[in-house]
């Protein structure tokens, strides 16, 4: 017997169906609410209680600290899979056979050229431009050189657009970094794996050969997997919203990059390192900063802490924290901010302000420490988040298009002026 929810309003009772997901999540379906009640809508700023869609891609349980991509746990995938394999899994729903993965990568390598004219667009940015703004602009600019990627309705055309973006995006990431460093802009090396090629494009020095360090490659592979998808977060919801107008994949992803940039979202990984550096330079007094974070009159927040959904440990933070010790140890890197981060975490987990509000380290708290050990500049940290999130955004965009979801258009409650007559200038 399917469940229903009863709403009583204005002396009348209304019954709405309740849907249940495969992991037991339940939702009241209110798509007929306004029509059946004569105008009643719901109001939920930040959509804290509102589901925007049904999705089969990622499941997370914030209370239990569970995260799975297409049913596979993040712990297993981070340990056993390659990032490209996880990208395939997220986008197409199944772990690929070796033959399918090889074909996927062959198709991607075949599209890894970026029109040289794009370099002129990159030249137009000052070196001081934030890489996320550059990357969002370049991603949008790609449309001009790949017009067939816009109006894609068939799965085949979607596949071509997806492969183009997975191929060209890492080149744009590398070019964005190298432009800031005054380095020559080059292409990748098809003899390498997807992640190894990214490292070479980013870090190869013009006068040297570049050997991929397996420790660095394994660390980046793990970080990209951990960032690959996270159901309906701010940037993914942005990708879905823009994609719902059929603006095309590249434009949707460009919008998602802009949403991820914010310090409350993906921009937090850069803000965490800047915060930790600030604490270190201020004598390392973590207690002082804990008090600031708790002070309502102080705008300071403990960046990398708290999460809209996780009210338990972010499982990704656990894995990244362990990986930080492992990678820095193997690379022989000593980073004092790692100890400061651990000190903040320990203090917060013993402080009622954080415990009562269920504020734990999130994915951004330790990730920057590894990025830094890999030689990635701080202002590029959120770009690395975008690089990891790209297959997740793509998978969510594809699911939304294949399910033929309607254009996103929320309602509102108007609280402005009631009707009033125009006042001539000389009477104001
Ligand atoms: C990501 O959604 C996703 O899945 C995102 C993400 C993904 O993979 O896509 O997981 C990636 O964006 C992780 C989050 C990165 N952001 C940060 O680390 C920035 C710092 N965190 C906060 O700004 C905050 O925790 C948010 C934005 C992450 C969540 O904010 P919510 O859910 O709107 O919670 P809230 O702001 O209503 O806070 C509830 C309470 C408030 O106190 P009270 O008003 O109840 O007294 O907790 C406090 C907040 O002041 N609080 C914090 C805090 N985070 C929340 N206090 C101090 N420091 C913090 N970091």
Boltz pocket constraint, residues with backbone or C-beta under 6 A from the ligand:
constraints:
  - pocket:
      binder: B
      contacts: [[A, 227], [A, 229], [A, 230], [A, 232], [A, 233], [A, 234], [A, 263], [A, 264], [A, 265], [A, 266], [A, 268], [A, 293], [A, 294], [A, 300], [A, 301], [A, 302], [A, 303], [A, 304], [A, 305], [A, 306], [A, 307], [A, 308], [A, 309], [A, 357], [A, 359], [A, 362], [A, 363], [A, 364]]
      max_distance: 6.0
